[in-house]
Amino acid sequence: MSAPEGWAGVSLSGVMDEKRKAAAPAGSRLPPHMPALMVALTAVTGVIEAVSLLGLGPAFTAMQTGNVLFLAFGAAQAGNLPTLPAGISLAAFVLGVVCGSHLESVTEARGRRWFVMGLIVEAGLVLAAAAAAWGLAPQYGSPTARHLAVMAVLALAMGMRNTTIMRANVPGVPTTLVTRSMTAFLGGSAMGRDAVYGYGTAGWKLRGLSVLAMFAGGALGALLIRAGCAVGWLLLPTAVAVLVVGLAYRGQPALHTGQAPGRERSR
């Protein structure tokens, strides 16, 4: 799936070639409002990770690289980091990816909007996490069983999110991490001046917005936790935000991943 005109750059699968983008058929281009929706989801991720790491963990729910390293450090008996939260989050994330893949394959095979469906299910899971965490105070470093259960539901939702976003394949905005976005932003800026990363186009600005959105969401979540906000109250608006993004996309053209191996475009 190619990027729309002016949003050339790096996708989750690697560097997108400008000439290949220009030659792509018009029907494969992303809807015009998709980049803005992805930036909004990135900000939501920042809030959820703040809640997970600072209020439920320590563990991440979307950025599983951190959990893999937590488990590695624990296996080496170094750093005195608890491994149970990271292990639970990783296991729930894996389940979310598997369930999300099946859900979206079935949804697309039936000719329905799998992107919208994926976000609606994610919003429902985050809402369920908010309900389970109602009245629950943030507790860093010594989570109770209830804290871990809420974290598991959030990791399940983030596993589904990663499946949804990787299928959408919006260049430079994976919504659950910003390392690639930051690299492409710097490479395509006046400092890097690399045409492969979109230097001279508007694409690099989108990646900069993605980094800022993650920072803003994380900072907002951390400030609210520091102010003593309960976990349920923190998660409720994030669930609403994901639902709004999903519903906002309903008026856009349907996305298809018919070029994926072994899958045909639904008619």
N, C-alpha and C positions, 0 to 999 in steps of 0.2 A: 504494500500500500504506500503510495507516494504522498509527499507533503503538498499542501496547497501552494500556489504561487506566492513567493515572498517568505515562506516558512521552511526553506531548505535547511538541511543540517543533519545532525546525528540522530539516529533512531536507536531503539534497544538492540537491534540486530547488527549495528555497526554504522559506518559512515555512509551516508546517502550521496551518490554521485549526482552532480548538478545536471549533467547531460541526460542521465537516465531519468531524472525527475521531469525534465522538460519534455521528454519523449513519452511519458506515461499517459495513458488515456484519461480523458477528462472525468470519466465515471469513477476512477480510482482515487480522485482527490478527496481530501478530508473536508468535512463541512466547515464553513467559515468561522463558526463560533466555538469549535472544538478546542482550540488552544486556550481560550479564556476559561472554559470549563475545567480543563486540566490544571490550570494554575490554581483555581479555587479548590480542587481536590488536594493539591499539594499543601495548601494552607491547612486543610482539615487534617492531613497526615501529621503535620507539625503539632497540632493540639493533641491528637491521639497518642503520639509518641511521648509527649510531655506527661500526659496522664499515666501512661504505662510505665515509663522509666522512673518518674518521680513519685507517683502516687500508688502504684500497684506492684512494682518490681523490687529490684532492678532487672528489667528486661525490655527489649523492644518488641513491637508487634508487627511492624511493617519492614523495618530494616534488619533482616535476619542475619546479615553479616555480623552484627554485634553479638547476637545470641550464639552463633557458631563459635566466635572467639571466646565468649564467656565460658562455654562448655569446654573449649580447648584449654583455657587457663585453669579451669577446675580439674580437668584430667591431669594436668601437670602439677596440681596442688600448689598453684602460685596465685598470689594476689588476694587470697581470702574472699573470693567472690562466690555468692550462692549460685548454684547451678540449676536448682529446681525451677525457678521462674523461667529461666532461659529455655530449659528443656520442654516445659509445658507450652510455652509460646511457640517454639519451633514445631512441636508436634501438631498443635492446632493450626498453625499456618500451612503445614503440609496438607492437612485434611481440607482446609479451605481452598487450596489450589486444585486438588483433585475434584472436589465437589463443584467448584466454579467451572472447571474445564468441561465436566459432563453437562452441567446446566446450560452453559452457553452453546455447546455443540447441539444439544437437543433443541434449544430455542431457535438457533439459526436454521436447523434442518426443517423446522416448522414455519419458516419464513417470518419470524417475529423479530423484534428489536432486542437482540441479546445485550447490547450495551446498556440500554435502559433497564432491562431486567436485572442485569448484574448489579447495577447501582441501587436499585430498589431493594434487592436482597441484602446488599451490604448495609443500607440504611436500617433495615429491619433488625439486623444483627447488632448494630451499634445501639439501636434503641433498646434491644433486649439486654445488652450490657449495662445501659443506663438504668434500666429497671432493677436489674440484679444488684447494682451498686447504690441504689437509692438510700441515702442516709449514711453511706460508707465514707469514713474519713480517709484521706490519703495517708499512706503509711509506707515510708521508704525503708527498704533493707530487711524488714521482718514481716512479710506479707502473711495474712491469714488465709485459710482455705477459700474464703469468700473473695479476697483480693485476687487470688490465683484463678478462680473461676471466671471472674470478670475479664481478666487478662486473656484467658483462653478464648473467650467469645470474641474479643477484639482482634486477636491474632487470626481467628477463623475468618473474620470479615476482611482483614487485610490480605489474607491469602486469596480470597475471591477478588479483591480489588486488583491485585497484581495480575491475575489471569485476564481480567477485563481490560486493563490498560495495555498489556502486552499484545493482546489481539487487536486493539485499536491502533497501536504502534504510532502514536503521535511523536514526531521527531523532537528530541531534546527535553521532553516533559514526562518522565515515567511516573511522577506523582508520589512515589514512595521513597525516593532517594534523590540526592542532588549532586553526587560526585561527577557523574557523566555530564549533567547539565552545566556544572561549574567549569569543567574542562573545556566543553564546547564553547561556553560563553567567553572564557579567557582566550581560547584559541582564535575565535572569530572576532575579537575586539581589536581596537587600534593597537593594543600591545602585541597580540599574537599575529594578526594580519594574515590568517590562514583562510584561503578561499574555500577549502574543504569544509571548514566549520561555519561557512556562511558569511565571511567577512565582506562587507559592502551590501549586505542584505538586512532585512528586518528580523531574520531568524534568530540571531544571537541575542536580541533583546528579550525574546520569549524565554530563553534559558536564564537570563538574568532575573526576570520576573519570577521564574520558578524557584530560584535560590532565595530570593527575598520572601516569597510566600512561605517557604518552609521555615525560614527564620522567624517570620512574623507569627505563624501559627505556634511554633515552639515557645516563643517568648510569651505569647498570650496565655498559653496553657500553664507555663511555669509561674507567671505572675498570679494567675487565679488560684493555683495550688498554694502559693506562698500566702495569699490572702485568706486561706482557710476554706476555700470553696469545696464542697463535697464532690465526690467523684461522679455521682449521678447527674448533678447539675452541670458538670463539665462536659459530659458525654451527650446530653440531650440536644444541645444546639448543633453538635457535630453531626448527629444523625439527621437532623432537619436539613442541614447544609447539603449532605450527600443526596438526600431525597430531592431537594430542589434542583440540584445539578442534573439528576436523572430525568426529572420531569421537564426541565428546560430543554433537554435534547429531543424530546418527542416530536417537535416540529421540524427537525433536521432530517436530511436523507438517511436512509438505513445504511448501516455499515455491513460489509460482507467480508469474509475471510476465505473466499472460494479458492484463492491461490494456495492455500495451505495444503501440504501433502495429504492426499487421501481424502480430501473434502471438496465437494462441488458446491458451487453457489446455489442457494435455494431459489426456486422460481416463485 
